[in-house]
């Protein structure tokens, strides 16, 4: 609860450039992102999303390399200010915090956790991110009718 040092690093993109990564979406994410593109939600879901084998909506990956369609060539998220809540919750995903081994792996991969300019993220904020990750991971399979 004392907190953990972390600051997202410019032009890093390490959390986003894993081929075939999965970004689950909440209905809030879909509504917010589609509005940003001035699109109907169903139209945006069809254009920029796909479904997992169990039917949950996820962001598409590029056909060429399996990387998120919103990660630019210079490793920046092109929708950073409105990115899905699962993305915003990184590195505080439940799976990353499940064991010391998984946490150590994340610390090795994420330069934001060892950065000199890292700020302390309080335990209460980390809890909020964990809950957001869990909500996103549940995802949705059918767009609710308004």
C-alpha positions as CSV (number, residue, x, y, z in Angstrom):
1,X,0.0,0.0,0.0
2,X,3.0,2.3,0.3
3,X,3.1,2.4,-3.5
4,X,5.4,1.5,-6.4
5,X,7.5,3.8,-8.5
6,X,6.3,4.1,-12.1
7,X,6.2,6.5,-15.0
8,X,5.2,5.6,-18.5
9,X,8.2,6.2,-20.8
10,X,8.0,8.2,-24.0
11,X,8.4,6.2,-27.2
12,X,8.6,2.9,-25.2
13,X,5.6,0.9,-26.4
14,X,6.9,-2.3,-24.9
15,X,3.6,-3.1,-23.3
16,X,1.9,-2.7,-26.7
17,X,4.3,-4.1,-29.2
18,X,3.8,-7.8,-28.4
19,X,2.6,-9.7,-31.4
20,X,-0.9,-11.1,-31.0
21,X,-1.5,-9.2,-27.7
22,X,-5.1,-8.9,-26.6
23,X,-6.8,-5.7,-25.5
24,X,-10.2,-6.4,-24.1
25,X,-12.8,-3.7,-24.3
26,X,-15.4,-2.5,-21.9
27,X,-18.6,-1.0,-23.3
28,X,-17.4,2.3,-21.9
29,X,-14.2,2.0,-24.0
30,X,-16.2,1.2,-27.2
31,X,-18.5,4.2,-26.7
32,X,-15.7,6.6,-25.9
33,X,-13.3,5.6,-28.7
34,X,-16.0,5.4,-31.3
35,X,-17.2,8.9,-30.4
36,X,-13.6,10.1,-30.8
37,X,-13.7,8.9,-34.4
38,X,-17.2,10.3,-34.9
39,X,-18.5,6.8,-35.6
40,X,-21.5,4.8,-34.5
41,X,-20.3,2.2,-32.0
42,X,-21.3,-0.8,-34.1
43,X,-19.5,0.8,-37.1
44,X,-16.3,1.3,-35.1
45,X,-16.5,-2.2,-33.6
46,X,-16.7,-3.6,-37.1
47,X,-13.8,-1.5,-38.4
48,X,-11.3,-1.6,-35.5
49,X,-12.2,-4.6,-33.5
50,X,-12.5,-8.4,-33.7
51,X,-13.7,-11.1,-31.4
52,X,-12.0,-13.7,-29.3
53,X,-12.9,-17.3,-29.7
54,X,-15.3,-16.9,-26.8
55,X,-16.9,-13.9,-28.5
56,X,-15.5,-10.9,-26.5
57,X,-14.6,-7.8,-28.4
58,X,-10.9,-6.9,-28.6
59,X,-8.9,-4.3,-30.6
60,X,-7.6,-5.5,-33.9
61,X,-3.9,-6.2,-34.5
62,X,-2.1,-5.3,-37.7
63,X,-2.0,-8.1,-40.3
64,X,1.6,-7.4,-41.0
65,X,3.1,-8.1,-37.6
66,X,0.3,-8.8,-35.1
67,X,0.9,-5.5,-33.2
68,X,-1.9,-3.2,-32.0
69,X,-3.4,-1.1,-34.8
70,X,-3.1,2.0,-32.7
71,X,0.7,1.7,-32.0
72,X,2.6,4.0,-34.4
73,X,6.0,3.2,-35.9
74,X,7.7,5.4,-33.3
75,X,6.1,3.3,-30.5
76,X,3.4,5.8,-29.5
77,X,-0.2,5.1,-28.9
78,X,-2.2,7.1,-31.4
79,X,-5.2,7.1,-29.1
80,X,-3.3,7.5,-25.8
81,X,-5.7,10.1,-24.3
82,X,-8.7,7.8,-24.9
83,X,-7.0,4.4,-24.8
84,X,-8.9,1.4,-23.4
85,X,-9.0,1.1,-19.7
86,X,-7.1,-2.2,-19.8
87,X,-4.2,-0.3,-21.5
88,X,-4.4,2.5,-19.0
89,X,-4.2,-0.1,-16.2
90,X,-0.9,-1.5,-17.3
91,X,1.3,-2.6,-15.5
92,X,-1.2,-3.1,-12.7
93,X,-2.9,-6.1,-14.3
94,X,-4.1,-8.9,-12.1
95,X,-2.0,-11.4,-14.0
96,X,1.1,-9.3,-13.4
97,X,0.5,-9.0,-9.7
98,X,-0.5,-12.6,-9.1
99,X,3.0,-14.0,-8.2
100,X,6.4,-12.6,-7.4
101,X,7.7,-14.3,-10.5
102,X,5.2,-12.6,-12.8
103,X,5.8,-9.2,-11.2
104,X,9.6,-9.6,-11.6
105,X,9.0,-10.4,-15.3
106,X,7.0,-7.2,-15.7
107,X,9.7,-5.2,-13.9
108,X,12.3,-6.6,-16.3
109,X,10.2,-5.7,-19.3
110,X,8.8,-2.4,-18.3
111,X,11.3,0.5,-18.1
112,X,8.7,2.7,-16.4
113,X,9.0,0.7,-13.2
114,X,12.8,1.4,-12.9
115,X,12.9,4.8,-14.5
116,X,14.8,7.6,-12.7
117,X,11.8,9.9,-13.2
118,X,9.3,7.4,-11.8
119,X,6.7,8.7,-9.3
120,X,5.2,6.7,-6.5
121,X,1.8,5.2,-7.5
122,X,-0.1,4.7,-4.3
123,X,-1.7,1.4,-3.4
124,X,-5.2,2.8,-3.6
125,X,-4.6,3.9,-7.2
126,X,-3.1,0.5,-8.1
127,X,-6.3,-1.1,-6.7
128,X,-8.4,1.0,-9.0
129,X,-6.3,0.0,-12.0
130,X,-6.5,-3.7,-11.0
131,X,-10.3,-3.4,-10.8
132,X,-10.4,-1.6,-14.2
133,X,-8.3,-4.5,-15.7
134,X,-10.7,-7.0,-14.3
135,X,-13.7,-5.2,-15.7
136,X,-12.1,-4.9,-19.1
137,X,-11.1,-8.6,-19.1
138,X,-14.7,-9.5,-18.7
139,X,-15.4,-7.6,-21.8
140,X,-18.6,-7.8,-23.8
141,X,-20.0,-10.0,-26.5
142,X,-23.0,-8.1,-27.7
143,X,-23.4,-4.3,-28.0
144,X,-26.3,-3.4,-25.7
145,X,-29.3,-1.8,-27.4
146,X,-29.8,1.8,-26.3
